[in-house]
């Protein structure tokens, strides 16, 4: 599903190059569960942004389902991102003035899905994520765990193949964080590819495949 070959990401800061990624080679098969671990500044989030088509490599190749993404224009990248990738972040990024239902519905509306089909899909998601009794509540009226469940429901509304989770439990207490991880892992069990970025070793070790990053490079890989 994912193939990165000799991927570099170099930024210019004050006229000096900063190497965020250094020659990354990585293959991820459909349905895998992979965690990316390492300290702050190791390149984890930069790698996630490349995988999510939010950023481009400075050089190298990134193929997603056989499509060479580095050659796509921004419109094509946005379309691929909308169809194939769901994002879950540490900050929930919910729209404050929209209810839980409306936040989940938003990507379907932006994609031009018909209202009746949107309503059916949103109702399915509210039920699946135990949010039916919170559907009409604003984000400010939800707990942290409920807000993250809304964010996950929104991430899978378009039925993507790939979920990218960047420190998804970072703003949650341990118990709620584990509940959120169980939700994500249940999606993986249904066949979605899950890539988790975390500095939390305990959470990272839940994944059967793990990579560790330092200074923009993959320094270790572990499989179970």
ABEGO torsion letter per residue (X at the ends): XBBBBGBBBBBBBGGBBBBABBGBBBBBBBGBBBBBBEBBGAGAAAAAAAAAGABBBABEBBBBGGBBAAABBAAAAAAAAAAABBBBBABAGBBAABBAAAAAAAAAAAAGBBAAAAAAAAAAAAAAAGAAAAAABBAAABBAAAAAAAAAAAAAAAGBABBBBBGAAAABBAAAAAAAAAAAAAAAAAGBBBBBBBABAAAAAABABBBBBBGGBBABBBBX
